[in-house]
Amino acid sequence: MVKLAVVGATGLVGRKMIELLEKKDIPADEVVLFSSKRSAGLEVPFKDRTLIVEELTEEKTDGGFDYVLMSAGGSTSQTFSPLFERHGAIVIDNSSAFRMDPEIDLVVPEVNTPQLKRGIIANPNCSTIQSVVPLKLLEDAFGVSRVAYTTYQAVSGSGVKGIEDLARGERGEEPVNYPHAIYNNALPHIDVFDEDGYTKEEKKMMDETRKILGKPELDVTATCVRVPVENGHAVAMNVTLNTSPAVSQLQQVFRDSSAVVLQDDPANNVYPMPLTASGQEEVFVGRIRKDGSLPNSYHVWVTSDNLLKGAALNAVQILEQLLNRNEGLE
Ligand SMILES: NC(=O)c1ccc[n+]([C@@H]2O[C@H](COP(=O)([O-])OP(=O)(O)OC[C@H]3O[C@@H](n4cnc5c(N)ncnc54)[C@H](OP(=O)(O)O)[C@@H]3O)[C@@H](O)[C@H]2O)c1
């Protein structure tokens, strides 16, 4: 008997989680959906039934849950994830609240497995997830000593309010969520600025990459940019390896792996794009070139659906990893 909760069930990520639970036929005997008071009472079709969204309260965390998919923002996670954990659940937490806690696993199933010192597992930042999947392949094949990221992040990464701001701009209205118009624009500003000039989003990519790859010494830097794309993040990675393989060797590593899809045929206009990644579960890589300005360095362009692999799918894959592990124990 497996009892599962989805918190933030009415959000962009939560809705994808529910779709994936159904699509992948996750063996949950009971699924309970939570939101804030605002959306409580909404009806959500799930398999052959209709689930009614409930308002999350402290008392409801003691509902005998085995697993909780938590996707309702950092402050909701801060309050409720430890309560679910205390009542015996394993929480897969989509917010940044616990990601850098040394006791808490930060997991991308293609890269690492949870150690479960705590009953909370953190789901990494969306751009980080799609970046570490190809980086891990390069690490295993050639060793990685440095990476510089530049991101092109879709407005769905800001949740419902990001999509609403893009639509407002298209109608000629002022933004509400972003400090400037996102329509016809690009904002080098995701999350708040730290004193050193980096944003928290950039710091997340830098810190989380080191933690997931288990390489605290890795040189990483990032510039994160919001672009007027509805869904699908792109990341330009500049990677320095320990050796100097041919570009074709990098392509072969990606071609041989089931973790990524290689789309690298520029002569025929074949390369990864947010539009073609949106709605897909895979991480796409292409535009692989040698960077002549630095020894052992390469450009790799990566796209993925930020709501799927960047959020809901990665969380559901972690859940599958846990369920398979439990099956193995029986
Ligand atoms: N969007 C992405 O690409 C992405 C990627 C990685 C991680 N994440 C993270 O995933 C989380 C959700 O993001 P999203 O894009 O799905 O946001 P969203 O579309 O704005 O949805 C937020 C969800 O949280 C619920 N919620 C808000 N306050 C709550 C409370 N006090 N108690 C219970 N539920 C509450 C909302 O319920 P109501 O309907 O009642 O308001 C809604 O279901 C965030 O932590 C975000 O940082 C998002």
The ligand as an ORCA input file, in Angstrom:
! r2SCAN-3c Opt
* xyz 0 1
  N       8.562     26.088    -13.297
  C       9.718     25.455    -13.371
  O      10.302     25.293    -14.469
  C      10.375     24.923    -12.134
  C      11.528     24.172    -12.284
  C      12.159     23.664    -11.163
  C      11.620     23.911     -9.921
  N      10.480     24.650     -9.781
  C       9.978     24.860     -8.423
  O       8.739     24.168     -8.301
  C       7.877     24.862     -7.407
  C       6.546     25.133     -8.088
  O       6.776     25.865     -9.280
  P       5.627     26.120    -10.362
  O       6.327     26.644    -11.534
  O       4.743     24.932    -10.497
  O       4.789     27.305     -9.631
  P       3.274     27.763     -9.843
  O       2.798     27.415    -11.190
  O       3.237     29.180     -9.398
  O       2.446     26.872     -8.778
  C       2.610     26.994     -7.392
  C       1.810     25.900     -6.694
  O       2.065     25.969     -5.284
  C       0.813     26.019     -4.585
  N       0.975     26.720     -3.321
  C       1.353     28.003     -3.117
  N       1.367     28.271     -1.780
  C       0.984     27.137     -1.151
  C       0.783     26.779      0.203
  N       0.995     27.636      1.204
  N       0.362     25.526      0.492
  C       0.131     24.626     -0.500
  N       0.305     24.902     -1.810
  C       0.719     26.140     -2.128
  C      -0.105     26.740     -5.544
  O      -1.439     26.512     -5.172
  P      -2.617     27.570     -5.570
  O      -3.144     27.111     -6.896
  O      -3.609     27.347     -4.479
  O      -2.038     28.929     -5.581
  C       0.288     26.050     -6.849
  O      -0.292     24.750     -6.896
  C       8.664     26.091     -6.960
  O       9.317     25.773     -5.753
  C       9.649     26.296     -8.076
  O      10.795     26.989     -7.659
  C       9.834     25.159    -10.869
*
